[in-house]
Amino acid sequence: MNNPQSVDDRASGAAPVFLDYTQAELDHAYTQRAFAPNSESIRQRLSRLNADIRARVAPPERHAYGNGAVEGIDVYRAAQSGAAVNIYIHGGAWRKGSAAASAYLAEVLGHAGAALAVPDFAAVEQAEDSLRTMVGQVRNAIAWVYRNAAAIGVDANRIYVSAHSSGAHLTACALITDWAADFGLPADVIKGAVCCSGMYDLKGPRLSVRSSYVPFDDAMEQALSPQRHIERIRVPVVIAYGTLETPEFQRQARDFAAALQAAGKAVELLVGHDYNHYEIRETFANPYGLIGSAVLRQMQLR
């Protein structure tokens, strides 16, 4: 488990609570910083990288996709109208992150002739209905991009989504959306998704320390566990993780990819060797990096 607590925990006679994890081990396996001793250095580096990118590209347009104060979306336009667009859903353990701090793909996509859209959405502890609200906001943001494609200079038939960490969970929930029934939109609004370092079944998180700030219940666990609704996923999905991430985040990625493959879905599993949870996010900003290149390939921009 790579868990310094596990020996003492097992020696005390603690029984497994999920798979072969004791409670202490499971809590540890959902704490990324415990597996990334350089997390603060990476945080500062990512902050500088984001600021550098924003300084080099044209400022984003800010639009409201809903009525809530947080429900805004940053749009980094492409040089030409009718471009493909990628909607990036930020992570942050469902608690942190912002559109302003998530410009990683703006330069990569801009040089490739595409646009980037980055929505803000509520943090789980401020959301009216917890994860349900967050998933709803992400779905609304995607629908807004489709409906306003011409106004923001993008092609409504070339919408892709990418995400990191808890954002990958929210994105996977968008992939199981019934767009026709719930929004009156085509079933294939999203043409493809890149989900990096995410969670796709909520059983483990619900039993872990994350339940201290997410009020999980049976209905939420079932409805918002994308791996349990594979039949609803209709688009190619790239799943990625780093080998220095927690064992649970690695397992979640492998299991989701395996479930998609078993169901005959179009899926690719990317393994970032020797990347931790924070380091792998830097590769979004590199057109030759693990995730940046995957986004461009999926969007047929290279």
Sine and cosine of phi, psi and omega as CSV:
sin_phi,cos_phi,sin_psi,cos_psi,sin_omega,cos_omega
0.00,0.00,-0.16,0.99,-0.09,-1.00
0.80,0.60,0.66,0.75,-0.10,-1.00
-0.82,-0.57,0.93,-0.37,-0.01,-1.00
-0.90,0.43,-0.30,0.95,0.02,-1.00
-0.99,0.12,-0.29,0.96,-0.22,-0.98
-0.92,0.40,-0.61,0.79,-0.04,-1.00
-0.89,0.45,-0.76,0.65,0.00,-1.00
-0.90,0.44,-0.62,0.78,-0.02,-1.00
-0.90,0.45,-0.72,0.70,0.00,-1.00
-0.95,0.32,-0.58,0.82,0.02,-1.00
-0.89,0.45,-0.45,0.89,-0.01,-1.00
-0.99,0.14,-0.02,1.00,0.04,-1.00
1.00,0.01,0.23,0.97,0.00,-1.00
-0.90,0.43,0.68,-0.73,-0.01,-1.00
-1.00,-0.07,0.43,-0.90,0.07,-1.00
-0.88,0.48,0.59,-0.81,0.05,-1.00
-0.92,-0.39,-0.31,0.95,0.00,-1.00
-0.37,-0.93,0.81,-0.59,-0.13,-0.99
0.77,0.64,-0.83,-0.56,0.04,-1.00
-0.95,-0.32,0.33,0.95,0.00,-1.00
-1.00,0.05,0.71,-0.70,0.28,-0.96
-0.97,0.25,0.14,-0.99,-0.01,-1.00
-0.87,0.49,-0.69,0.72,-0.01,-1.00
-0.90,0.44,-0.64,0.77,0.01,-1.00
-0.92,0.38,-0.64,0.77,0.00,-1.00
-0.92,0.40,-0.69,0.72,0.06,-1.00
-0.85,0.53,-0.68,0.73,0.01,-1.00
-0.89,0.46,-0.63,0.77,-0.07,-1.00
-0.96,0.29,-0.16,0.99,0.11,-0.99
-0.92,-0.40,0.38,0.93,0.05,-1.00
-0.86,-0.51,1.00,-0.08,-0.13,-0.99
-0.88,0.47,-0.61,0.79,-0.08,-1.00
-0.89,0.46,-0.43,0.90,0.03,-1.00
-0.92,0.39,-0.35,0.94,-0.02,-1.00
-0.96,-0.28,0.08,1.00,-0.03,-1.00
-0.71,-0.70,0.99,0.13,-0.05,-1.00
-0.89,0.46,-0.31,0.95,0.01,-1.00
-0.99,-0.14,0.33,0.94,-0.14,-0.99
-0.86,0.51,-0.61,0.79,-0.02,-1.00
-0.94,0.35,-0.64,0.77,0.06,-1.00
-0.89,0.46,-0.66,0.75,0.01,-1.00
-0.92,0.40,-0.63,0.78,0.02,-1.00
-0.86,0.51,-0.71,0.70,0.00,-1.00
-0.92,0.40,-0.63,0.78,0.01,-1.00
-0.91,0.41,-0.67,0.74,0.04,-1.00
-0.90,0.44,-0.61,0.79,0.03,-1.00
-0.89,0.45,-0.69,0.73,0.03,-1.00
-0.92,0.40,-0.65,0.76,0.02,-1.00
-0.88,0.48,-0.71,0.71,0.01,-1.00
-0.88,0.47,-0.69,0.72,0.01,-1.00
-0.90,0.43,-0.64,0.77,0.01,-1.00
-0.90,0.44,-0.68,0.73,0.00,-1.00
-0.90,0.43,-0.70,0.71,-0.01,-1.00
-0.90,0.44,-0.47,0.88,0.02,-1.00
-0.97,0.24,-0.41,0.91,-0.07,-1.00
-1.00,-0.04,-0.36,0.93,-0.04,-1.00
-0.96,-0.28,0.27,-0.96,0.05,-1.00
-0.90,0.43,0.60,-0.80,-0.01,-1.00
-0.84,0.54,0.57,-0.82,0.01,-1.00
-0.96,0.26,0.46,-0.89,0.20,-0.98
-0.99,0.16,0.58,-0.82,0.03,-1.00
-0.93,-0.36,0.81,-0.59,-0.01,-1.00
-0.79,-0.62,0.44,-0.90,0.12,-0.99
-1.00,-0.07,0.79,-0.62,0.08,-1.00
-0.97,-0.23,-0.09,1.00,0.02,-1.00
-0.42,-0.91,-0.10,-1.00,-0.07,-1.00
-1.00,-0.03,-0.28,0.96,-0.02,-1.00
-0.95,0.30,0.45,-0.89,-0.05,-1.00
-0.86,0.50,-0.57,0.82,-0.04,-1.00
-0.99,0.10,-0.19,0.98,-0.18,-0.98
-1.00,0.10,0.93,0.36,0.05,-1.00
-0.84,-0.54,0.34,-0.94,-0.04,-1.00
-0.68,-0.73,0.75,-0.67,0.07,-1.00
-1.00,0.03,0.79,-0.61,0.01,-1.00
-0.89,-0.46,0.89,-0.45,0.10,-0.99
-0.99,-0.10,0.97,-0.24,-0.11,-0.99
-0.93,0.37,0.47,-0.88,0.16,-0.99
-0.99,0.14,0.30,-0.95,-0.02,-1.00
-0.91,0.40,-0.50,0.87,-0.03,-1.00
-0.88,-0.47,0.53,-0.84,0.06,-1.00
-0.95,0.31,0.35,-0.94,0.02,-1.00
0.97,0.24,0.40,0.92,-0.05,-1.00
-0.99,0.12,0.33,-0.94,0.19,-0.98
-0.93,0.37,0.41,-0.91,0.00,-1.00
-0.70,-0.72,0.63,-0.78,0.11,-0.99
-0.92,-0.39,0.76,-0.65,0.07,-1.00
-0.99,-0.17,0.89,-0.46,-0.03,-1.00
-0.99,-0.15,0.79,-0.61,0.01,-1.00
-0.95,-0.31,0.93,-0.37,-0.10,-1.00
-0.96,0.28,0.36,-0.93,0.07,-1.00
-0.98,-0.19,-0.32,-0.95,-0.02,-1.00
0.74,-0.68,0.56,0.83,0.03,-1.00
0.85,0.52,0.46,0.89,-0.08,-1.00
0.92,0.39,0.07,1.00,-0.13,-0.99
-0.90,-0.45,-0.41,0.91,-0.16,-0.99
-0.75,-0.66,-0.04,-1.00,0.07,-1.00
0.99,-0.16,0.32,-0.95,0.01,-1.00
-0.34,-0.94,0.32,-0.95,0.07,-1.00
-0.89,0.45,-0.66,0.75,-0.04,-1.00
-0.88,0.48,-0.50,0.87,-0.02,-1.00
-1.00,-0.09,0.25,0.97,-0.11,-0.99
-0.74,-0.67,0.76,0.65,-0.02,-1.00
-1.00,-0.05,0.28,0.96,-0.19,-0.98
-0.82,0.58,-0.59,0.81,-0.05,-1.00
-1.00,-0.01,-0.09,1.00,-0.13,-0.99
-0.87,0.50,-0.71,0.71,-0.04,-1.00
-0.96,0.28,-0.69,0.72,0.02,-1.00
-0.83,0.55,-0.76,0.65,-0.03,-1.00
-0.95,0.32,-0.64,0.77,0.00,-1.00
-0.86,0.51,-0.70,0.71,0.02,-1.00
-0.91,0.42,-0.44,0.90,0.00,-1.00
-1.00,0.02,-0.01,1.00,0.03,-1.00
1.00,0.05,0.32,0.95,-0.02,-1.00
-0.89,-0.45,0.21,-0.98,0.01,-1.00
-0.96,-0.27,0.30,-0.95,0.07,-1.00
-0.79,-0.61,0.68,-0.73,0.10,-0.99
-0.80,-0.60,0.77,-0.64,-0.06,-1.00
-0.78,-0.63,0.95,-0.31,-0.02,-1.00
-1.00,0.09,0.50,-0.87,0.27,-0.96
-1.00,-0.03,0.44,-0.90,0.06,-1.00
-0.42,-0.91,0.24,-0.97,-0.12,-0.99
-0.90,0.43,0.53,-0.85,0.22,-0.97
-0.97,0.22,0.53,-0.85,-0.18,-0.98
-0.85,0.53,-0.59,0.81,-0.06,-1.00
-0.97,0.24,-0.27,0.96,0.06,-1.00
-0.97,-0.25,-0.14,0.99,-0.03,-1.00
-0.95,0.31,0.67,-0.74,-0.05,-1.00
-0.86,0.51,-0.65,0.76,-0.02,-1.00
-0.79,-0.62,0.70,0.71,0.13,-0.99
0.81,0.59,-0.69,-0.72,-0.07,-1.00
-0.89,0.46,-0.46,0.89,0.01,-1.00
-0.88,0.47,-0.66,0.75,0.05,-1.00
-0.90,0.44,-0.71,0.71,-0.03,-1.00
-0.88,0.47,-0.72,0.70,0.03,-1.00
-0.88,0.48,-0.67,0.74,0.03,-1.00
-0.87,0.49,-0.65,0.76,0.00,-1.00
-0.92,0.39,-0.66,0.75,0.04,-1.00
-0.89,0.45,-0.69,0.72,0.05,-1.00
-0.88,0.48,-0.67,0.74,0.01,-1.00
-0.90,0.44,-0.61,0.79,0.01,-1.00
-0.91,0.42,-0.66,0.75,0.03,-1.00
-0.90,0.43,-0.69,0.73,0.04,-1.00
-0.88,0.47,-0.62,0.78,0.01,-1.00
-0.89,0.46,-0.68,0.73,0.02,-1.00
-0.87,0.49,-0.68,0.73,0.01,-1.00
-0.88,0.48,-0.75,0.66,-0.08,-1.00
-0.94,0.34,-0.42,0.91,-0.06,-1.00
-0.93,-0.37,0.36,0.93,-0.07,-1.00
-0.82,0.57,-0.76,0.65,-0.04,-1.00
-0.88,0.48,-0.63,0.78,-0.05,-1.00
-0.92,0.38,-0.47,0.88,0.00,-1.00
-0.97,-0.25,0.17,0.99,0.13,-0.99
0.97,0.22,0.47,0.88,0.00,-1.00
-0.84,-0.54,0.24,-0.97,0.00,-1.00
-1.00,-0.02,0.88,-0.47,-0.02,-1.00
-0.89,0.46,-0.30,0.95,0.01,-1.00
-0.99,-0.11,0.19,0.98,0.01,-1.00
-0.69,-0.73,0.82,0.58,0.02,-1.00
-0.98,-0.19,0.82,-0.57,0.04,-1.00
-0.83,-0.56,0.33,-0.94,-0.01,-1.00
-0.75,-0.66,0.62,-0.78,0.12,-0.99
-0.68,-0.73,0.35,-0.94,-0.11,-0.99
-0.24,-0.97,0.31,-0.95,0.04,-1.00
-0.74,-0.68,0.63,-0.78,0.15,-0.99
0.87,0.49,-0.79,-0.62,0.00,-1.00
-0.89,0.45,-0.41,0.91,0.10,-0.99
-0.90,0.43,-0.51,0.86,0.05,-1.00
-0.93,0.37,-0.56,0.83,0.10,-1.00
-0.90,0.43,-0.73,0.68,0.00,-1.00
-0.89,0.47,-0.62,0.78,0.03,-1.00
-0.91,0.42,-0.68,0.73,0.03,-1.00
-0.89,0.47,-0.56,0.83,0.09,-1.00
-0.91,0.41,-0.57,0.82,0.07,-1.00
-0.90,0.43,-0.55,0.84,-0.02,-1.00
-0.93,0.36,-0.38,0.92,0.01,-1.00
-0.99,-0.14,0.19,0.98,0.01,-1.00
-0.95,0.32,0.63,-0.77,0.15,-0.99
-1.00,0.02,1.00,0.06,-0.12,-0.99
-0.90,0.44,-0.57,0.82,-0.01,-1.00
-0.93,0.36,-0.75,0.66,-0.06,-1.00
-0.95,0.30,-0.65,0.76,-0.13,-0.99
-1.00,0.02,-0.43,0.90,-0.09,-1.00
-0.77,-0.64,-0.11,0.99,-0.05,-1.00
0.92,0.39,0.49,0.87,-0.03,-1.00
-0.91,-0.41,0.26,-0.96,0.06,-1.00
-0.85,0.53,0.53,-0.85,-0.02,-1.00
-0.89,0.46,-0.44,0.90,-0.05,-1.00
-0.97,-0.25,0.66,0.75,0.07,-1.00
-0.78,0.63,-0.73,0.69,0.03,-1.00
-1.00,0.00,0.77,-0.64,-0.03,-1.00
-1.00,-0.08,-0.27,0.96,0.01,-1.00
0.00,-1.00,0.34,-0.94,-0.03,-1.00
-0.60,-0.80,0.58,-0.81,0.14,-0.99
-0.88,-0.47,0.91,-0.41,-0.05,-1.00
-0.92,-0.39,0.92,-0.39,-0.07,-1.00
-0.94,-0.35,0.80,-0.60,0.17,-0.99
0.85,0.53,0.74,0.67,-0.08,-1.00
-0.94,-0.35,-0.08,-1.00,0.07,-1.00
-0.84,-0.55,0.72,-0.69,-0.14,-0.99
-0.81,-0.58,-0.07,1.00,0.16,-0.99
-0.65,-0.76,0.77,-0.63,-0.17,-0.99
-1.00,0.04,0.02,1.00,-0.01,-1.00
-0.86,0.51,-0.78,0.63,0.00,-1.00
-0.88,0.48,-0.79,0.62,0.04,-1.00
-0.84,0.54,-0.62,0.79,-0.02,-1.00
-0.89,0.45,-0.57,0.82,-0.03,-1.00
-1.00,0.07,-0.10,1.00,-0.08,-1.00
-0.99,-0.12,-0.09,-1.00,0.02,-1.00
-0.87,0.50,-0.33,0.94,0.00,-1.00
-0.91,0.41,-0.33,0.95,0.06,-1.00
-0.94,0.35,-0.16,0.99,0.04,-1.00
-0.95,0.31,-0.32,0.95,0.03,-1.00
-0.76,-0.65,-0.09,1.00,0.11,-0.99
-0.91,-0.42,0.89,-0.46,-0.03,-1.00
-0.99,0.17,0.95,0.32,0.00,-1.00
-0.87,0.49,0.52,-0.85,0.20,-0.98
-0.60,-0.80,0.11,-0.99,-0.08,-1.00
-0.86,0.50,-0.68,0.73,-0.04,-1.00
-0.91,0.43,-0.67,0.74,0.03,-1.00
-0.89,0.45,-0.74,0.67,-0.02,-1.00
-0.83,0.56,-0.69,0.72,-0.03,-1.00
-0.95,0.31,-0.76,0.65,-0.11,-0.99
-0.94,0.35,-0.56,0.83,-0.12,-0.99
-0.95,-0.31,0.46,0.89,0.16,-0.99
-0.95,-0.30,1.00,-0.03,-0.10,-1.00
-0.82,0.57,-0.51,0.86,-0.03,-1.00
-0.89,0.45,-0.35,0.94,0.01,-1.00
-1.00,0.05,-0.02,1.00,-0.05,-1.00
-0.75,-0.66,0.65,0.76,-0.06,-1.00
-0.83,0.56,-0.55,0.83,-0.06,-1.00
-0.88,0.47,-0.34,0.94,-0.02,-1.00
-1.00,0.09,-0.20,0.98,-0.07,-1.00
-1.00,0.08,0.84,-0.54,-0.13,-0.99
-0.88,-0.47,-0.01,1.00,-0.14,-0.99
-0.86,-0.52,0.34,-0.94,0.08,-1.00
-0.89,0.46,0.67,-0.74,-0.02,-1.00
-0.78,-0.63,0.75,-0.67,0.16,-0.99
-0.97,-0.24,0.82,-0.58,0.03,-1.00
-0.93,-0.36,0.75,-0.66,-0.03,-1.00
-0.70,-0.71,0.49,-0.87,0.10,-0.99
-0.41,-0.91,0.30,-0.95,0.04,-1.00
-0.97,-0.24,0.54,-0.84,-0.05,-1.00
-0.97,0.26,-0.15,0.99,0.07,-1.00
-0.97,-0.23,0.19,0.98,0.11,-0.99
-0.98,0.19,0.09,-1.00,-0.01,-1.00
-0.91,0.42,0.42,-0.91,-0.01,-1.00
-0.87,0.50,-0.52,0.85,0.01,-1.00
-0.95,0.32,-0.64,0.77,0.03,-1.00
-0.92,0.38,-0.57,0.82,0.09,-1.00
-0.92,0.40,-0.72,0.70,0.01,-1.00
-0.89,0.46,-0.68,0.73,-0.01,-1.00
-0.84,0.53,-0.69,0.72,0.00,-1.00
-0.90,0.43,-0.74,0.67,-0.03,-1.00
-0.89,0.45,-0.68,0.73,-0.03,-1.00
-0.92,0.40,-0.65,0.76,0.00,-1.00
-0.91,0.41,-0.70,0.71,0.02,-1.00
-0.89,0.46,-0.66,0.75,0.00,-1.00
-0.91,0.42,-0.63,0.77,0.01,-1.00
-0.91,0.41,-0.65,0.76,0.04,-1.00
-0.90,0.43,-0.69,0.73,0.00,-1.00
-0.90,0.44,-0.68,0.73,-0.01,-1.00
-0.89,0.46,-0.48,0.88,0.01,-1.00
-1.00,0.03,0.08,1.00,0.03,-1.00
0.98,0.21,0.32,0.95,0.00,-1.00
-0.99,0.11,0.36,-0.93,0.04,-1.00
-0.99,0.17,0.94,-0.34,-0.08,-1.00
-0.60,-0.80,0.56,-0.83,0.10,-1.00
-0.76,-0.65,0.74,-0.68,0.04,-1.00
-0.96,-0.28,0.85,-0.52,0.03,-1.00
-0.95,-0.32,0.74,-0.68,0.01,-1.00
-0.92,-0.38,0.88,-0.48,0.03,-1.00
-1.00,-0.02,1.00,-0.09,-0.06,-1.00
-0.92,0.39,0.78,-0.63,0.06,-1.00
0.92,0.38,0.41,0.91,0.15,-0.99
-0.96,-0.27,0.69,-0.72,0.17,-0.98
-1.00,-0.05,-0.06,-1.00,-0.14,-0.99
-0.88,0.47,-0.53,0.85,-0.07,-1.00
-1.00,-0.03,-0.61,0.80,0.01,-1.00
-0.89,0.46,-0.61,0.79,-0.07,-1.00
-0.91,0.40,-0.43,0.90,0.01,-1.00
-0.91,0.41,-0.50,0.87,0.03,-1.00
-0.88,0.48,-0.45,0.89,-0.07,-1.00
-0.96,0.28,-0.19,0.98,0.13,-0.99
-0.88,0.47,-0.56,0.83,-0.12,-0.99
-1.00,0.10,0.01,1.00,-0.08,-1.00
-0.90,-0.43,0.88,-0.48,-0.01,-1.00
-0.90,0.44,-0.27,0.96,0.05,-1.00
-0.95,-0.31,0.01,1.00,0.01,-1.00
-0.98,0.21,0.16,-0.99,-0.09,-1.00
-0.82,0.57,-0.77,0.64,-0.08,-1.00
-1.00,0.02,-0.66,0.75,0.02,-1.00
-0.83,0.56,-0.70,0.72,0.01,-1.00
-0.94,0.35,-0.56,0.83,0.04,-1.00
-0.91,0.42,-0.65,0.76,0.04,-1.00
-0.88,0.47,-0.72,0.69,-0.02,-1.00
-0.90,0.43,-0.66,0.75,0.01,-1.00
-0.89,0.45,-0.72,0.69,-0.04,-1.00
-0.90,0.44,-0.59,0.80,0.00,-1.00
-0.99,0.15,0.02,1.00,0.00,-1.00
0.85,0.52,0.67,0.74,0.03,-1.00
-0.97,-0.24,0.11,0.99,0.12,-0.99
-0.42,-0.91,0.00,0.00,0.00,0.00
